[in-house]
Amino acid sequence: MNQQFTFIIITFNEEVHLPRLLQSVKDLDAAVFVLDSGSTDNTVSIAEEFGAKILQNPFVNHPAQWDFALKNFPVQTPWGICLDADQIVTPELKKRLEVFRDEDFAGVNGIYFNRKNFFKGRWIKHGGYSPIYLLKMFRFGIGYSDLNENMDHRIIVPGKTIIWKDGYILEENLKENKISFWIAKHNRYSDLVAHEEVERMMQIRSQTIKPHFWGSPDERTAWLKQLWWQLPRYVRPMLYFLYRMFFQLGILDGRTGVIFHFLQAFWFRLVVDIKIDEILQQDKPLNTTTDKKLSPIRFVIVFVILFLLFYYFNIFFFGVTSPGNHYSAFLAGHLNYISWLRHFLLMSSAGLLNLFGFSAIYNEYDLLVAGHGTIQLVYSCLGLGVISFFAAFVLAYPKKFGSKWLFLIGGIIGIEVLNILRFVLLAIFWNKKGDHLLDHHTIFNILIYLIIAITLYFWVKHDDALNVNESTN
């Protein structure tokens, strides 16, 4: 029997996965403990066939289940390895475990494995999903389950940890090949995540792991979660999806990968945000008031004034920085934000096209894609009118400034990211001969104003975390 480590697995109706996992670790001759939560299929009998020791415990959430497992299984080895039933140990990781000796890792308390995630048979290589390092191996008695999480199960290991970059575990939930299972599963998860975030707003929960961007993988995740909680709801799912698709190259994962990124990055996060608002509305006392009483007339007047100010200032500035009777060489040479924006949009669009294998070049006004065509970015392409509308609405609406600035910045970034996507698609597919039949400016404006309208609707209904705290005091 292996004297170095023990495997711990939690299960519920995993007859389709458990044989695959247990077969992958069988030759390591290590003890296996399985914590089941009332499976009604052949999970328990399969575990018994492989010689695993089994306990039962009702399922509340993953952190609580792991906590029960670590406290109740009689592990006799110095190290434990916690695995999900839909994971398997790859040959690369198996080679490392075959030669693993406790004395070779003096001073190390935890080891991160590298997860390869599969969806509908396809390895999700992009969109921030590879590599993903998970702390799966730790000194038993030192590592413990993070009960401050409601869904994400994480083992906390004080002290030094290391990463096995070639120590792969493969994760593929075969039950998720049916989309109805995936949706039902993540609908349950969204309940857990929504309640967790509300409890953090109310300061009922706190993070166990110290957030640090340059720290361990778990510390970086904690830092990114803090950033996520600061972003405005309903905007952040769109930003996250676009970030994963284009900046983390999720689009390269093909049709199946794009479906996965849409479901996981956008759909799931949007459902969580909707449920957060539902919880806040249920918990809000009847006498709770908003930050400021909304005067419709005052709001409309301020909104119109700001919109006209922003809109016509941009036109004025464009006029004085363009050759003509009122041209200002100083403004054109030193403060020309319109030219800077155009350059950024052209540079980003060309860079994205080149990244996807096209050959694109640009000058001050034009974007050329070899074998496809040219588009020219005139003033109306820059999105300044749309941004003027969005900024005027956000600034005019009677909310505290602290609840506005992240939403405002995120919204402007989102508008221009969509603008870049428009230029990329136009450069590849647009037929100028059909422009008189269907104006792409009109199409884009309709879509962007629709997105803005939906986003603003939910933002208006959004309660600040401060109000949530006040309503519970």
C-alpha positions in Angstrom: 0.0 0.0 0.0 1.2 3.5 -0.9 2.6 5.2 2.2 2.9 8.7 0.7 -0.6 9.9 -0.2 -4.3 9.1 -0.1 -7.0 9.9 -2.6 -10.3 11.6 -1.4 -13.2 11.8 -3.7 -16.7 13.2 -3.3 -19.6 11.7 -5.4 -23.2 11.9 -6.2 -24.6 9.7 -9.0 -21.2 9.4 -10.7 -21.4 5.9 -12.2 -20.5 7.4 -15.6 -17.3 9.0 -14.2 -16.1 7.1 -11.2 -14.7 4.0 -13.0 -12.6 6.3 -15.3 -11.1 8.1 -12.3 -10.5 5.0 -10.1 -8.9 3.2 -13.1 -6.5 6.1 -13.6 -5.1 5.9 -10.0 -5.4 2.1 -9.5 -1.7 1.4 -10.3 -0.6 3.9 -7.7 -1.8 1.5 -5.0 -3.0 4.3 -2.7 -5.9 4.3 -0.3 -9.1 5.8 -1.7 -11.8 7.3 0.4 -15.2 8.3 -1.2 -17.7 10.6 0.4 -21.1 10.1 -1.2 -24.2 12.1 -0.7 -27.0 9.6 -1.3 -26.3 8.4 -4.8 -29.2 6.4 -6.4 -27.2 4.8 -9.2 -24.3 2.3 -9.0 -21.7 4.8 -7.6 -21.3 3.1 -4.2 -21.0 -0.4 -5.7 -18.4 0.8 -8.2 -16.4 2.4 -5.4 -16.6 -0.8 -3.4 -15.4 -2.9 -6.4 -12.2 -0.8 -6.5 -11.7 -1.2 -2.7 -12.6 2.3 -1.7 -13.8 3.1 1.8 -17.1 5.0 1.8 -18.9 7.4 4.0 -22.3 9.1 3.5 -23.1 12.8 4.2 -26.0 15.0 3.0 -24.8 17.5 0.5 -25.1 21.3 1.4 -22.3 22.7 -0.8 -18.9 21.6 -2.0 -16.8 23.4 0.8 -18.9 21.8 3.5 -18.7 18.4 1.9 -14.9 18.6 1.7 -14.7 19.8 5.3 -16.6 16.8 6.4 -14.4 14.5 4.3 -11.1 15.9 5.7 -12.4 15.7 9.3 -13.9 12.2 9.2 -11.7 10.0 7.0 -8.9 8.2 8.9 -6.1 9.2 6.6 -2.8 7.7 7.6 -0.5 9.1 5.0 1.3 12.5 5.2 -0.3 13.8 2.0 -3.9 13.8 0.7 -5.1 14.3 -2.9 -8.7 15.7 -3.3 -10.3 15.0 -6.7 -13.7 15.4 -8.2 -15.4 12.4 -9.7 -15.3 13.8 -13.2 -11.5 14.2 -13.2 -8.8 11.7 -14.0 -5.1 11.5 -13.4 -3.2 11.8 -16.7 -0.1 9.7 -17.5 2.1 12.9 -17.0 0.8 13.4 -13.4 0.9 9.7 -12.7 4.6 9.6 -13.5 5.2 12.3 -10.9 3.1 10.5 -8.3 4.9 7.2 -8.9 8.2 8.7 -7.8 6.8 11.0 -5.1 8.5 10.8 -1.7 7.5 13.0 1.2 11.1 13.6 2.2 11.8 15.1 -1.2 9.3 17.9 -0.4 10.4 19.1 3.0 9.1 22.6 3.6 6.3 22.2 1.0 2.8 22.0 2.2 0.8 22.1 -1.0 1.0 21.2 -4.7 -1.0 22.7 -7.6 -2.0 20.4 -10.5 -2.7 21.7 -14.0 -6.3 21.2 -15.1 -7.3 20.5 -18.7 -11.0 21.2 -19.0 -13.1 19.5 -21.7 -16.6 20.5 -22.9 -18.6 18.3 -25.2 -15.4 16.4 -26.1 -13.3 19.5 -26.9 -10.4 20.7 -24.8 -11.0 24.4 -23.9 -7.5 25.8 -24.5 -8.3 29.5 -24.5 -10.5 32.0 -22.8 -8.5 31.9 -19.6 -9.1 28.2 -19.2 -5.6 26.9 -19.9 -3.6 26.7 -17.8 -5.7 26.6 -14.6 -3.8 25.5 -11.5 -5.8 23.8 -8.7 -4.4 23.0 -5.3 -5.2 19.3 -5.1 -2.4 17.8 -3.1 -1.5 18.9 0.4 -0.1 17.8 3.7 -2.9 16.1 5.6 -3.8 18.0 8.8 -2.5 21.2 7.5 -4.8 21.8 4.5 -8.4 22.6 5.3 -11.6 23.4 3.3 -12.4 27.1 2.8 -15.9 27.4 4.4 -16.1 31.1 3.5 -16.9 30.0 -0.1 -20.4 28.9 -0.9 -19.7 27.2 -4.2 -16.0 27.2 -5.2 -14.4 24.5 -3.2 -10.8 25.4 -2.3 -8.3 23.8 0.0 -6.4 26.4 2.2 -2.8 25.4 2.8 -0.7 27.7 5.0 2.9 27.8 4.1 4.8 27.1 0.9 3.1 25.7 -2.2 4.5 24.7 -5.6 3.0 24.2 -9.1 3.4 21.1 -11.2 2.9 22.7 -14.6 3.0 19.3 -16.3 1.0 17.5 -13.6 -2.2 17.4 -15.6 -5.6 16.4 -14.4 -8.2 16.0 -17.1 -11.7 17.2 -16.2 -14.7 16.3 -18.4 -18.3 16.0 -17.1 -19.9 13.7 -19.6 -23.3 14.5 -18.2 -22.9 18.0 -19.5 -23.0 16.7 -23.0 -26.8 17.3 -22.5 -27.2 21.0 -22.3 -30.3 20.6 -20.1 -28.0 19.1 -17.4 -25.5 21.9 -17.7 -28.3 24.5 -17.4 -29.9 22.8 -14.4 -26.6 22.4 -12.7 -25.5 26.0 -13.1 -29.0 27.2 -12.2 -28.3 25.6 -8.8 -24.8 27.0 -8.7 -26.1 30.5 -9.4 -28.3 30.3 -6.3 -25.2 29.6 -4.2 -23.1 32.3 -5.8 -25.8 35.0 -5.6 -26.4 34.3 -1.9 -22.7 34.4 -1.3 -22.2 37.8 -3.0 -25.1 39.3 -1.1 -23.7 38.0 2.2 -20.4 39.6 1.3 -22.2 42.9 0.6 -23.7 42.6 4.1 -20.2 41.7 5.5 -21.5 38.4 6.7 -18.8 36.6 4.7 -15.1 37.5 4.2 -12.3 36.1 2.1 -10.1 33.6 3.8 -7.3 33.9 1.2 -5.4 37.1 1.1 -5.9 38.7 -2.4 -2.7 39.3 -4.2 -2.4 39.5 -8.0 1.2 38.4 -8.0 0.7 35.7 -5.4 -0.3 32.0 -5.7 -3.0 31.0 -8.2 -5.6 31.0 -5.4 -4.4 34.5 -4.2 -4.7 35.8 -7.7 -8.2 34.3 -7.9 -9.1 36.1 -4.7 -7.8 39.4 -6.1 -9.8 39.0 -9.3 -12.9 38.2 -7.3 -12.6 41.4 -5.4 -12.3 43.3 -8.7 -15.4 41.4 -10.0 -17.5 42.4 -7.0 -16.6 46.1 -7.7 -17.9 46.0 -11.2 -21.5 47.0 -11.9 -23.9 44.1 -12.3 -25.3 43.4 -15.7 -22.3 45.1 -17.3 -19.7 42.7 -15.9 -21.1 39.6 -17.7 -20.8 41.3 -21.1 -17.3 42.7 -20.3 -16.1 39.3 -19.0 -17.5 37.5 -22.1 -15.8 39.9 -24.5 -12.6 39.8 -22.5 -12.5 36.0 -22.6 -13.5 35.8 -26.3 -11.1 38.4 -27.7 -8.4 39.2 -25.2 -8.0 35.7 -24.0 -8.7 34.3 -27.5 -11.7 32.2 -26.6 -12.8 32.6 -30.1 -10.0 30.2 -31.2 -11.8 27.3 -29.3 -14.1 26.9 -32.2 -17.9 26.6 -32.2 -18.1 24.3 -29.2 -15.7 26.6 -27.3 -17.6 29.7 -28.1 -20.8 28.1 -26.8 -19.0 27.2 -23.6 -17.6 30.7 -23.1 -21.0 32.2 -23.8 -22.7 29.9 -21.3 -20.0 30.1 -18.6 -18.8 33.7 -18.9 -22.1 35.5 -19.9 -25.2 33.4 -19.3 -24.2 32.1 -15.9 -22.9 35.4 -14.6 -26.0 37.2 -15.9 -28.3 34.8 -14.1 -26.3 35.3 -10.9 -26.7 39.1 -11.2 -30.5 38.8 -11.7 -30.8 36.5 -8.7 -28.7 39.0 -6.6 -31.3 41.7 -7.4 -34.1 39.3 -6.5 -32.5 38.6 -3.1 -31.9 42.3 -2.4 -35.5 43.1 -3.3 -36.8 40.4 -1.0 -34.6 41.6 1.9 -35.3 45.3 1.4 -37.6 46.8 4.1 -40.7 48.6 2.9 -39.5 51.9 4.3 -36.1 51.8 2.6 -35.5 54.7 0.3 -33.0 55.2 -2.5 -29.9 57.5 -2.3 -31.8 60.5 -3.6 -35.3 61.1 -4.5 -35.6 61.0 -8.3 -37.2 64.1 -9.8 -38.1 63.1 -13.4 -38.1 66.7 -14.7 -34.8 67.5 -13.1 -33.3 64.3 -14.5 -34.5 65.0 -18.0 -33.2 68.6 -17.9 -29.8 67.6 -16.7 -29.6 64.6 -19.1 -30.5 66.8 -22.1 -28.0 69.5 -21.1 -25.2 67.1 -20.6 -25.9 65.2 -23.8 -25.9 68.4 -25.9 -22.8 69.6 -24.1 -20.9 66.4 -24.8 -22.3 65.8 -28.3 -21.6 69.3 -29.6 -18.3 69.7 -27.8 -17.0 66.7 -29.7 -18.2 68.1 -33.0 -16.7 71.5 -32.1 -13.4 69.9 -31.2 -13.4 67.8 -34.3 -13.9 71.0 -36.3 -11.0 72.9 -34.8 -8.6 70.0 -35.1 -9.5 69.4 -38.8 -7.9 71.5 -41.6 -10.2 74.5 -42.3 -10.9 78.1 -41.3 -11.0 77.5 -37.5 -8.1 75.0 -37.4 -6.0 75.1 -34.2 -2.6 73.6 -34.7 -1.9 73.4 -31.0 -5.1 71.4 -30.2 -4.5 69.2 -33.2 -0.9 68.5 -32.2 -1.2 68.1 -28.5 -4.7 67.5 -27.2 -6.4 65.7 -30.1 -8.3 62.9 -28.3 -10.4 62.2 -31.3 -7.3 61.4 -33.4 -6.0 59.3 -30.5 -9.2 57.3 -30.3 -9.2 56.7 -34.1 -5.6 55.5 -33.9 -6.4 53.2 -31.0 -9.4 51.7 -32.8 -7.5 51.2 -36.0 -4.5 49.7 -34.2 -6.6 47.4 -32.1 -8.7 46.2 -35.1 -5.6 45.5 -37.2 -3.9 43.7 -34.3 -6.9 41.5 -33.7 -7.1 40.7 -37.4 -3.4 39.8 -37.6 -3.8 37.7 -34.5 -6.5 35.7 -36.3 -4.3 35.0 -39.3 -5.3 37.9 -41.6 -2.9 40.4 -43.0 -4.0 43.9 -42.0 -2.4 47.3 -42.1 -3.6 50.8 -41.3 -2.8 54.4 -41.7 -4.4 57.5 -40.1 -7.9 56.8 -41.4 -8.0 53.5 -43.3 -7.8 49.8 -42.4 -6.8 47.4 -45.2 -7.1 43.6 -45.0 -5.3 41.7 -47.8 -7.7 39.8 -50.0 -10.8 41.4 -48.4 -11.0 45.2 -48.6 -10.7 48.5 -47.0 -12.7 50.4 -44.5 -12.3 54.1 -43.6 -12.9 55.4 -40.1 -14.7 58.8 -40.3 -16.0 60.8 -37.4 -19.3 59.0 -37.3 -17.5 55.6 -36.8 -15.9 56.5 -33.5 -19.0 56.1 -31.3 -18.7 59.5 -29.7 -22.4 60.2 -30.1 -23.3 56.9 -28.4 -20.8 57.6 -25.6 -22.2 61.1 -25.1 -25.7 59.6 -24.6 -24.5 56.9 -22.2 -22.3 59.3 -20.2 -25.0 61.9 -19.9 -27.6 59.4 -18.7 -25.2 57.9 -16.0 -24.0 61.3 -14.8 -27.6 62.8 -14.7 -29.1 59.9 -12.8 -29.3 60.6 -9.0 -27.0 58.0 -7.7 -23.9 58.5 -5.6 -20.8 59.0 -7.7 -19.1 56.0 -6.2 -21.8 53.8 -7.9 -21.3 55.6 -11.2 -17.7 55.8 -12.1 -16.9 52.1 -12.5 -20.2 51.6 -14.5 -19.3 54.6 -16.6 -15.8 53.5 -17.4 -16.9 49.9 -18.0 -19.7 51.0 -20.3 -17.4 53.2 -22.4 -14.9 50.4 -22.7 -17.7 48.0 -23.6 -18.9 50.3 -26.4 -15.5 50.6 -27.9 -14.8 46.9 -27.7 -18.0 46.3 -29.6 -16.9 49.0 -32.1 -13.6 47.2 -32.6 -15.5 44.0 -33.2 -17.6 45.8 -35.8 -14.6 47.0 -37.7 -13.0 43.6 -37.7 -16.2 42.0 -39.1 -16.6 44.9 -41.7 -13.0 44.5 -42.8 -13.6 40.8 -43.5 -17.2 40.6 -44.8 -18.6 44.0 -45.7 -19.6 44.5 -49.3 -19.5 48.2 -50.1 -21.9 47.7 -53.1 -24.6 46.7 -50.6 -24.1 49.8 -48.4 -26.9 51.7 -50.0 -29.3 48.8 -49.1 -28.2 48.4 -45.5 -26.2 51.0 -43.7 -23.8 49.3 -41.2 -23.8 52.6 -39.1 -27.5 52.3 -38.6 -27.3 48.6 -37.7 -24.6 49.2 -35.2 -26.4 52.2 -33.6 -29.6 50.2 -33.2 -27.8 47.3 -31.6 -25.6 49.4 -29.3 -28.5 51.6 -28.2 -30.6 48.4 -27.5 -27.7 47.0 -25.4 -27.3 50.4 -23.6 -31.1 50.5 -22.9 -31.1 47.1 -21.4 -28.0 47.8 -19.3 -29.2 51.1 -18.0 -32.6 49.5 -17.1 -30.9 47.0 -14.8 -28.4 49.6 -13.5 -31.2 51.9 -12.5 -32.7 49.0 -10.4 -29.4 48.2 -8.9 -29.1 48.8 -5.1 -25.7 49.9 -3.8 -24.1 47.6 -1.3 -24.2 50.6 1.1 -28.0 50.5 1.0 -28.0 46.8 1.6 -25.9 47.3 4.7 -28.1 50.1 5.9 -31.3 48.0 5.4 -29.9 45.3 7.7 -28.8 47.6 10.5 
